[in-house]
């Protein structure tokens, strides 16, 4: 069977289904090809389930600390199967929501594994998609434009292949039916520290091993130091500047054993399980790219600012093109691609205006460049920094740890970076992102009226602090 359409989307994750909806809104006939479930990694194996677990972990930690709020609670215990049940309930509800959106927007969903084909009797140019259905039958999709949104998967190391029992990726970790007594997390980036935070709150003994000099290697050094301090205060062992020796991996007496190296020092490590958290790699294999002239670069599909590949009628978005591998980035890229192919006004995005969030306890959020990057660029900068301990609402919430730091170019007064660590900063960072988009100066932010008492007051105070005019410190 052959289906002709205006736009075909290969991959039904966040970027893919957002692109499909936008195309349908513009009157296009749209087909999505998805081999698994609509919603992709973010909904089923990433953002949503992991944040559901983090919320349960955060609440459990707060309940254990209820006495500090004047509430005496006894017999508090964790029922992990119920935690997993709640997580799955959220995922299922959102999955139904995505399915509804496909129906509402009259988007045809083809369930199966798709491969891009080259020129053929069906089409004079590459970009058709041959889909192998679950029953073994084949279907051919003939689009005017194709959007590739095949996403990514957890990266592995030679000798450390996830087996679901002793070595886990984030995919396997989300399926755990019971918690281990101890876990070794290899990789202290975003995924690694989030798992460290939630498992520690659940009572697991956690050790993080990070090869770089700091946790969250791409984030501000002060923020990384503060996060490490907070995790260590909670009992998480943090080893930075340390690389695991994969060829030493062994299992003895149901325990994982592996050696690591810091300089010339050898460190022997053991735990019930090992969680491999070293980033993600693009899903670009076995999707038929060899049948096209699409170019790859460092393992990712190369695109221009309009998301076009080296074949202009084929676009690519999301994790498979690299860059910031974030769901909200994939969604925006999907909008850019569709608006461009439909010859609508297409606005790209400045990578320095994209908020980055880490849902640890405390949370981390940032937008723009770090202080180190600013100085390496030769910028003269001004820094405004305010601790949450100076904010009334933070004390009311019992969340006094952390700070907000605003970086401004001393010559232009432009805000070049905002970095936060503390309670609910993943909600606060959007205000900073909007300020950068609108090219606001610290002085202009400082003139805004912030509600009192609120956590958002810290943004105004930090903006005033850039020029030494903060009121509360």
C-alpha positions in Angstrom: 0.0 0.0 0.0 1.2 3.5 -0.8 0.2 6.7 1.1 1.0 10.1 -0.4 1.2 13.1 1.9 2.6 16.6 2.2 4.7 15.9 5.3 5.9 12.7 6.8 7.6 12.6 10.1 9.9 9.7 10.9 9.8 9.4 14.7 6.9 10.3 17.0 8.8 11.7 20.0 8.3 15.2 21.3 9.9 17.0 18.4 8.2 14.7 15.9 4.6 15.0 17.1 4.9 18.8 17.7 6.1 19.2 14.1 3.3 17.0 12.9 0.7 19.1 14.8 2.1 22.3 13.4 2.0 21.0 9.9 -1.6 19.9 10.3 -2.5 23.3 11.6 -1.1 24.7 8.4 -3.4 22.5 6.3 -0.9 19.8 5.4 -1.7 16.2 5.1 0.6 14.6 7.7 1.8 11.0 8.4 3.8 10.0 11.5 5.9 6.8 11.3 6.6 5.4 14.8 8.0 2.0 15.6 7.3 2.1 19.4 4.9 4.5 21.2 4.1 8.1 20.4 5.8 10.4 22.8 9.3 8.9 22.3 12.1 8.9 24.8 11.0 12.0 26.7 7.6 10.6 27.6 8.4 6.9 28.1 12.0 6.6 29.0 13.2 10.1 29.9 11.9 13.5 31.1 8.5 12.5 32.4 9.1 9.2 34.2 12.4 10.3 35.7 10.8 13.6 37.0 7.9 11.6 38.5 10.4 9.5 40.4 12.2 12.7 41.5 9.0 14.1 42.8 8.3 11.0 44.9 11.9 11.1 46.2 11.7 14.8 47.1 8.4 14.3 48.9 9.7 11.4 50.8 12.7 13.5 51.9 10.4 16.3 53.0 8.2 14.0 55.0 11.2 12.6 56.8 12.1 16.1 57.7 8.6 17.1 58.8 9.6 17.7 62.4 11.5 20.8 61.3 8.1 22.3 60.2 6.4 21.4 63.5 4.8 18.3 62.2 5.4 15.1 64.0 5.0 12.1 61.7 5.7 8.5 62.4 5.9 5.3 60.5 6.8 6.9 57.2 8.0 4.3 54.7 8.7 4.0 51.1 6.6 1.6 49.0 8.6 1.5 45.8 6.2 -0.5 43.7 3.6 2.3 44.4 6.1 4.9 43.3 6.6 3.1 40.0 2.8 2.7 39.7 2.3 6.4 40.1 5.1 7.1 37.5 3.5 4.8 35.0 0.1 6.3 35.6 1.4 9.7 34.6 3.1 8.4 31.5 0.0 6.5 30.4 -2.2 9.6 30.9 0.1 11.8 28.8 0.4 9.0 26.2 -3.3 9.1 25.8 -3.1 12.8 25.4 -0.7 12.6 22.5 -2.9 10.0 20.8 -5.8 12.3 21.2 -3.9 15.2 19.6 -3.1 13.0 16.6 -6.8 12.2 16.2 -7.8 15.8 16.8 -5.4 17.1 14.1 -6.3 14.3 11.7 -2.7 13.1 11.6 -2.3 9.5 10.3 -0.1 7.4 12.5 1.7 4.4 10.9 3.0 1.9 13.4 6.2 0.3 12.2 9.9 0.6 11.5 10.6 3.1 8.8 13.6 3.4 6.4 14.2 6.2 4.0 14.5 5.1 0.4 16.4 6.5 -2.5 14.9 7.5 -5.9 12.6 4.8 -7.3 9.7 4.3 -9.6 7.5 5.8 -6.9 9.5 9.0 -6.5 12.3 10.6 -8.6 14.1 11.7 -5.5 15.0 10.2 -2.1 12.7 10.8 0.9 10.0 8.1 0.6 9.8 5.9 3.6 9.3 2.1 3.5 7.6 1.0 6.7 7.7 -2.6 7.9 4.5 -3.1 9.9 4.2 -5.4 12.9 2.5 -8.1 10.8 5.5 -8.2 8.4 3.6 -6.3 5.6 5.2 -3.2 4.0 3.8 0.2 3.5 5.3 3.1 1.5 4.9 6.7 2.5 5.5 9.2 -0.3 5.8 12.7 1.2 6.6 16.0 -0.4 8.7 16.8 2.6 10.2 14.4 5.2 11.2 15.3 8.7 13.6 12.9 10.5 13.1 12.9 14.2 14.6 9.5 15.3 16.0 10.7 18.6 18.8 9.1 20.6 19.6 6.3 22.9 22.0 6.0 26.0 25.6 5.9 25.1 27.6 2.9 26.3 31.3 2.1 26.9 33.2 -0.9 25.5 33.0 -3.6 28.2 30.1 -2.0 30.0 27.0 -3.1 28.0 23.7 -2.7 30.0 22.3 -6.1 30.9 19.4 -5.0 33.1 20.8 -6.8 36.1 24.2 -5.5 37.1 24.8 -2.8 34.4 22.0 -0.3 33.8 21.4 2.6 31.5 18.7 5.1 32.4 16.2 2.9 30.3 16.8 -0.1 32.6 16.9 2.0 35.8 13.4 3.3 35.1 12.1 -0.3 35.1 13.6 -1.4 38.4 11.1 -3.3 40.5 13.1 -2.9 43.7 15.9 -0.6 44.9 19.5 -1.8 45.3 21.3 -1.2 48.6 24.1 0.6 46.7 24.8 1.9 43.2 27.8 3.2 41.3 26.9 5.9 38.8 29.4 6.4 36.0 28.9 9.9 34.7 28.1 13.1 36.6 26.2 15.0 34.0 22.6 15.8 34.1 21.2 12.3 34.0 23.8 11.0 36.4 23.2 13.6 39.1 19.4 13.4 38.8 19.6 9.6 39.5 22.1 10.2 42.3 19.7 12.7 43.9 16.5 10.5 43.7 18.2 7.3 44.7 19.9 8.9 47.7 16.5 10.2 48.8 15.1 6.7 48.5 17.8 5.4 50.8 20.3 4.0 48.3 24.0 4.3 49.0 25.2 6.3 45.9 28.7 6.9 44.5 29.2 9.2 41.4 32.3 8.9 39.3 32.9 11.7 36.9 35.9 12.0 34.6 35.8 15.8 34.4 37.0 18.1 37.2 33.4 18.9 38.3 29.9 17.6 38.2 27.8 19.0 35.4 30.9 19.8 33.3 29.1 22.3 31.1 27.6 24.3 33.9 28.9 27.2 36.0 31.8 26.1 38.3 30.2 27.8 41.4 26.9 26.0 40.7 28.7 22.7 40.3 30.6 23.1 43.5 27.4 24.0 45.4 25.6 20.9 44.0 28.5 18.7 44.9 28.5 20.1 48.5 24.8 19.5 48.9 24.9 16.0 47.5 27.9 15.1 49.8 26.1 16.6 52.8 23.3 14.1 52.1 25.8 11.2 52.0 26.5 10.8 48.2 30.1 10.0 47.5 31.4 12.1 44.7 34.6 11.3 42.8 35.6 13.9 40.2 38.6 13.8 37.9 38.3 10.0 38.0 37.9 7.6 35.1 36.7 4.0 35.4 38.8 1.2 33.8 36.2 -0.7 31.9 38.4 -3.8 31.4 38.4 -4.3 35.2 34.7 -4.8 35.5 33.7 -8.0 37.3 30.8 -9.4 39.3 31.7 -11.2 42.5 29.2 -12.4 45.2 26.4 -10.5 43.4 28.4 -7.2 43.6 29.8 -5.1 40.8 33.5 -4.5 41.1 35.4 -2.0 39.0 38.6 0.0 39.3 39.0 3.7 38.6 41.9 6.0 38.1 42.7 9.5 39.3 46.1 10.4 38.0 48.3 7.6 39.1 46.0 6.6 42.0 43.9 3.4 41.6 40.6 3.3 43.3 38.6 0.1 43.8 34.9 0.4 43.7 32.0 -1.9 44.4 28.2 -1.7 44.5 25.1 -3.8 43.9 24.6 -2.1 40.5 26.3 0.2 38.1 24.4 2.9 36.2 26.0 4.1 33.0 25.2 7.7 32.5 27.7 9.2 29.9 25.3 10.9 27.5 23.3 9.9 24.5 24.0 9.0 20.9 21.9 9.7 17.8 19.7 7.1 16.2 21.0 7.4 12.7 21.7 3.8 11.9 19.3 1.5 10.1 17.0 4.3 9.0 18.1 4.4 5.3 20.4 7.4 5.3 22.8 5.5 3.1 20.1 5.8 0.4 20.3 9.6 0.4 22.9 12.3 0.2 22.2 13.4 3.8 25.5 14.3 5.5 26.5 13.2 9.0 28.9 15.1 11.2 30.4 13.6 14.4 27.6 10.9 14.3 24.7 13.4 14.0 22.7 14.6 11.0 24.0 17.9 9.7 21.4 20.6 9.2 21.2 24.3 8.5 19.5 27.0 10.6 16.2 26.0 9.0 16.7 22.3 10.0 17.2 21.3 6.3 19.6 18.5 5.7 21.9 18.4 2.7 18.8 17.3 0.8 16.7 20.4 1.0 13.3 18.6 1.0 14.4 16.5 4.0 14.6 18.0 7.4 16.0 16.7 10.7 15.2 17.8 14.3 15.9 16.8 17.9 18.5 14.6 19.4 19.5 13.0 16.0 21.1 16.4 15.0 23.1 16.9 18.2 23.4 20.2 19.9 21.3 20.6 23.0 19.5 17.3 23.4 16.5 18.7 25.2 12.8 18.0 24.6 11.9 21.7 24.4 14.7 22.2 21.9 13.4 19.4 19.7 9.9 20.9 19.8 11.2 24.3 18.8 13.2 22.8 16.0 10.1 21.0 14.8 8.3 24.3 14.6 11.2 25.9 12.7 11.3 23.0 10.2 7.6 23.0 9.5 7.3 26.8 9.2 10.2 26.8 6.8 8.8 24.1 4.5 5.4 25.7 4.5 7.1 29.1 3.7 5.8 30.6 6.8 7.8 33.0 9.0 10.4 30.8 10.5 12.3 32.0 13.5 15.3 30.0 14.6 16.7 30.1 18.1 19.8 31.4 19.8 21.3 28.5 21.7 22.3 31.0 24.5 18.6 31.7 25.1 17.6 28.1 25.7 17.1 27.2 29.4 18.9 24.2 30.8 17.4 22.4 33.8 18.6 19.8 36.2 15.9 18.3 38.5 18.1 17.4 41.5 17.5 18.4 45.1 18.3 21.3 45.0 17.5 22.1 41.4 19.9 23.6 38.9 18.9 25.9 36.0 20.8 28.1 33.6 20.7 30.1 30.4 23.5 31.7 28.5 27.2 31.2 29.0 29.1 30.5 32.2 31.4 32.9 34.0 34.4 30.9 32.8 33.3 31.0 29.2 32.7 34.7 29.4 36.2 35.3 30.7 37.7 33.0 28.0 35.9 35.1 25.4 37.8 38.1 26.7 34.7 39.8 28.1 34.8 42.1 31.1 31.9 41.0 33.2 29.9 42.2 36.1 28.4 39.6 38.5 25.3 39.9 40.7 24.9 37.0 43.1 22.2 36.6 45.8 21.7 33.6 48.2 18.3 32.1 48.7 19.0 32.5 52.5 18.2 36.2 51.9 14.8 35.5 50.5 11.8 35.2 52.8 9.8 32.7 50.8 12.8 30.4 50.6 13.0 30.4 54.4 9.2 29.8 54.6 9.6 26.8 52.3 12.6 25.5 54.3 14.8 25.8 51.2 17.5 28.2 52.1 20.4 26.6 50.1 21.6 27.9 46.8 21.8 31.2 45.0 21.1 33.1 41.7 23.9 34.6 39.8 23.5 37.0 36.9 26.4 37.8 34.5 26.4 41.1 32.5 28.9 42.4 29.9 30.5 45.4 31.5 30.8 47.2 28.2 27.4 46.6 26.7 25.4 45.8 29.9 23.9 42.8 28.1 23.0 39.8 30.2 25.2 37.0 29.0 24.3 34.3 31.5 22.0 33.5 34.4 22.8 30.6 36.7 20.7 29.2 39.6 20.8 26.5 42.2 18.0 26.2 44.7 14.3 25.3 45.2 12.1 25.6 42.1 14.8 27.3 40.0 13.6 25.2 36.9 10.5 27.3 37.1 12.3 30.6 37.6 14.7 30.2 34.7 12.1 30.9 32.1 11.9 34.5 33.3 15.6 34.8 32.8 15.3 33.3 29.3 12.6 35.7 28.4 14.7 38.6 29.6 17.6 37.6 27.4 15.2 37.1 24.4 13.9 40.7 24.9 17.5 42.0 25.4 16.7 43.3 28.9 19.5 44.8 31.0 20.0 44.0 34.7 18.8 47.6 35.4 15.5 46.9 33.6 15.0 43.6 35.4 15.7 45.4 38.7 12.9 47.9 37.9 10.3 45.2 37.6 8.0 44.7 40.5 8.3 41.2 42.0 5.6 39.8 44.3 6.5 39.5 48.0 7.0 37.0 49.4 8.0 34.9 46.4 11.1 33.1 45.2 11.1 35.2 42.1 12.2 38.2 44.2 15.7 36.7 44.0 15.9 37.5 40.3 15.2 41.2 40.9 17.7 41.3 43.7 20.4 39.5 41.7 19.8 41.9 38.8 20.3 44.9 41.1 23.3 43.2 42.6 25.1 43.4 39.2 25.6 47.1 39.8 25.9 46.9 43.6 22.3 48.1 44.3 20.7 45.0 45.9 18.4 45.9 48.7 18.3 42.7 50.8 22.0 41.8 51.1 
